Every structure is written in C-alpha cells, then in structure tokens.
Amino acid sequence: MYLKNILQSYQESLISCQNKPIEEFLDKNEKINYWSEKIQKIKSEISDNNFEKV
C-alpha cells in the first residue's frame, strides 16, 4: 500500500509538471525526467517484490 501511494504521488507530480507552460517552468524537462525516473523505480520495486500490479 505504501509503494502504491508513493507511486500515485509521483504520478501526480509528473502531471503537474507536464501541465505547466515552459515559460513559467524553465527546468520543466528536467523535472519531467526526474519524476519519470522516480516512477520507474517504484514500478520496478513493486514488480520485483511481487506486490500489487500497477
């Protein structure tokens, strides 16, 4: 449950970054990459440990 909540939080952060205009958020691409990597790590951990499927 913990990992699933973390995953949801990361996904919401990624969506928030994606919705901001680049003019207001100069490091937008860096933040999108950051959150994407975090999401992948959590998904891998869930998969590796046979937790609930995402």
MARPAVEX-441578 format. One line per 2 residues: for each residue x, y, z of N, C-alpha, C, O, CB. Coordinates in Angstrom, 3 decimals. Glycine has a CB too. Layout:
// MARPAVEX-441578
X Y Z X Y Z X Y Z X Y Z X Y Z; ...
// end
This chain:
// MARPAVEX-441578
0.816 -1.192 0.000 0.000 0.000 0.000 0.864 1.264 0.000 0.562 2.239 -0.687 -0.931 -0.006 1.201; 1.925 1.226 0.769 2.829 2.387 0.848 3.389 2.732 -0.532 3.356 3.890 -0.949 3.988 2.107 1.836
3.902 1.726 -1.233 4.501 1.980 -2.541 3.462 2.482 -3.543 3.754 3.338 -4.378 5.167 0.712 -3.071; 2.285 1.955 -3.453 1.219 2.397 -4.349 0.888 3.867 -4.111 0.653 4.614 -5.061 -0.036 1.533 -4.159
0.870 4.282 -2.852 0.616 5.692 -2.526 1.743 6.593 -3.022 1.503 7.685 -3.539 0.441 5.867 -1.012; 2.954 6.125 -2.858 4.110 6.888 -3.350 4.035 7.016 -4.869 4.260 8.093 -5.422 5.446 6.208 -2.929
3.720 5.924 -5.528 3.589 5.942 -6.984 2.535 6.953 -7.421 2.764 7.726 -8.352 3.231 4.543 -7.509; 1.412 6.953 -6.773 0.347 7.892 -7.116 0.811 9.337 -6.913 0.529 10.204 -7.740 -0.910 7.611 -6.270
1.506 9.587 -5.837 2.020 10.922 -5.566 3.010 11.361 -6.648 2.953 12.499 -7.115 2.687 10.962 -4.189; 3.905 10.475 -7.041 4.876 10.783 -8.097 4.170 11.047 -9.417 4.543 11.963 -10.149 5.884 9.633 -8.258
3.162 10.259 -9.723 2.427 10.449 -10.966 1.708 11.796 -10.978 1.652 12.466 -12.009 1.424 9.313 -11.168; 1.171 12.182 -9.852 0.513 13.486 -9.755 1.521 14.625 -9.931 1.215 15.645 -10.547 -0.208 13.622 -8.402
2.707 14.442 -9.392 3.755 15.460 -9.557 4.184 15.563 -11.014 4.415 16.660 -11.523 4.972 15.133 -8.671; 4.287 14.432 -11.674 4.643 14.422 -13.093 3.575 15.147 -13.914 3.904 15.962 -14.776 4.819 12.970 -13.598
2.335 14.863 -13.660 1.231 15.512 -14.387 1.252 17.016 -14.143 1.029 17.805 -15.061 -0.137 14.920 -13.956; 1.514 17.399 -12.927 1.593 18.818 -12.597 2.697 19.502 -13.404 2.505 20.602 -13.922 1.839 19.006 -11.093
3.829 18.858 -13.504 4.945 19.409 -14.295 4.574 19.507 -15.771 4.864 20.507 -16.428 6.208 18.538 -14.130; 3.943 18.482 -16.275 3.584 18.453 -17.690 2.575 19.537 -18.042 2.553 20.015 -19.176 3.025 17.093 -18.058
1.756 19.925 -17.100 0.706 20.906 -17.361 1.174 22.354 -17.270 0.440 23.268 -17.647 -0.417 20.695 -16.405; 2.376 22.566 -16.780 2.880 23.934 -16.653 3.541 24.376 -17.957 4.234 23.590 -18.602 3.882 24.039 -15.479
3.327 25.630 -18.344 3.985 26.140 -19.553 5.493 26.275 -19.337 5.948 26.627 -18.248 3.384 27.500 -19.961; 6.242 25.996 -20.372 7.707 26.061 -20.279 8.173 27.473 -19.913 9.219 27.636 -19.285 8.349 25.622 -21.612
7.417 28.474 -20.295 7.787 29.860 -19.979 7.794 30.122 -18.480 8.563 30.953 -17.997 6.829 30.829 -20.661; 6.950 29.423 -17.749 6.868 29.611 -16.303 7.716 28.609 -15.533 7.928 28.758 -14.329 5.435 29.508 -15.853
8.189 27.609 -16.218 8.850 26.484 -15.552 10.056 26.078 -16.388 10.012 25.101 -17.135 7.867 25.275 -15.356; 11.129 26.844 -16.250 12.272 26.710 -17.144 12.955 25.345 -17.109 13.508 24.905 -18.117 13.267 27.751 -16.815
12.922 24.678 -15.968 13.549 23.351 -15.899 12.494 22.240 -16.030 12.623 21.164 -15.446 14.328 23.193 -14.567; 11.473 22.529 -16.800 10.348 21.600 -16.980 10.814 20.223 -17.435 10.424 19.212 -16.850 9.354 22.165 -17.992
11.641 20.173 -18.466 12.099 18.880 -18.986 12.896 18.100 -17.952 12.763 16.880 -17.860 12.944 19.085 -20.232; 13.708 18.779 -17.186 14.475 18.116 -16.135 13.550 17.527 -15.072 13.751 16.402 -14.614 15.462 19.098 -15.492
12.544 18.293 -14.689 11.589 17.808 -13.681 10.763 16.643 -14.210 10.485 15.699 -13.471 10.660 18.941 -13.238; 10.371 16.694 -15.468 9.623 15.581 -16.061 10.483 14.327 -16.058 10.004 13.245 -15.718 9.169 15.923 -17.504
11.742 14.463 -16.433 12.650 13.311 -16.402 12.841 12.797 -14.982 12.857 11.588 -14.748 14.007 13.683 -17.007; 12.984 13.709 -14.047 13.156 13.331 -12.641 11.980 12.485 -12.162 12.175 11.402 -11.610 13.302 14.585 -11.758
10.766 12.976 -12.372 9.587 12.251 -11.899 9.382 10.948 -12.665 8.936 9.955 -12.091 8.345 13.126 -12.024; 9.699 10.946 -13.932 9.583 9.713 -14.724 10.514 8.635 -14.188 10.128 7.470 -14.081 9.897 9.990 -16.204
11.724 9.018 -13.856 12.684 8.058 -13.290 12.204 7.539 -11.933 12.302 6.344 -11.652 14.077 8.712 -13.143; 11.694 8.427 -11.105 11.183 8.016 -9.794 10.024 7.028 -9.951 9.940 6.040 -9.222 10.727 9.250 -8.980
9.139 7.301 -10.901 8.004 6.418 -11.168 8.498 5.045 -11.608 7.995 4.023 -11.142 7.079 7.026 -12.244; 9.473 5.020 -12.496 10.012 3.737 -12.970 10.640 2.933 -11.833 10.485 1.713 -11.780 11.050 3.973 -14.071
11.340 3.597 -10.936 11.956 2.911 -9.806 10.907 2.276 -8.902 11.063 1.138 -8.458 12.817 3.882 -9.004; 9.849 3.011 -8.637 8.786 2.473 -7.781 8.090 1.305 -8.474 7.818 0.284 -7.843 7.759 3.576 -7.426
7.802 1.448 -9.760 7.174 0.352 -10.505 8.057 -0.890 -10.495 7.561 -2.008 -10.353 6.885 0.780 -11.952; 9.358 -0.696 -10.645 10.295 -1.823 -10.609 10.299 -2.488 -9.240 10.306 -3.714 -9.134 11.710 -1.356 -10.968
10.295 -1.681 -8.215 10.287 -2.231 -6.861 9.012 -3.027 -6.596 9.051 -4.097 -5.989 10.430 -1.108 -5.831; 7.900 -2.500 -7.050 6.634 -3.209 -6.885 6.691 -4.526 -7.644 6.297 -5.567 -7.118 5.445 -2.345 -7.376
7.168 -4.483 -8.847 7.255 -5.689 -9.687 8.247 -6.706 -9.109 7.941 -7.895 -9.022 7.672 -5.309 -11.121; 9.410 -6.242 -8.724 10.462 -7.110 -8.197 10.043 -7.830 -6.906 10.465 -8.954 -6.634 11.718 -6.293 -7.944
9.225 -7.168 -6.147 8.801 -7.723 -4.859 7.429 -8.375 -4.927 6.845 -8.728 -3.902 8.791 -6.640 -3.808; 6.925 -8.530 -6.135 5.630 -9.167 -6.356 4.501 -8.534 -5.564 3.601 -9.218 -5.075 5.718 -10.613 -6.015
4.565 -7.215 -5.447 3.475 -6.501 -4.811 2.357 -6.361 -5.826 2.450 -6.846 -6.954 3.934 -5.112 -4.277; 1.316 -5.698 -5.409 0.161 -5.489 -6.275 0.594 -4.900 -7.614 1.415 -3.985 -7.663 -0.863 -4.571 -5.595
0.049 -5.419 -8.668 0.387 -4.945 -10.013 -0.101 -3.533 -10.227 -1.142 -3.127 -9.711 -0.206 -5.862 -11.074; 0.676 -2.787 -11.002 0.334 -1.387 -11.285 -0.282 -1.303 -12.666 -0.647 -0.216 -13.114 1.586 -0.464 -11.184
// end
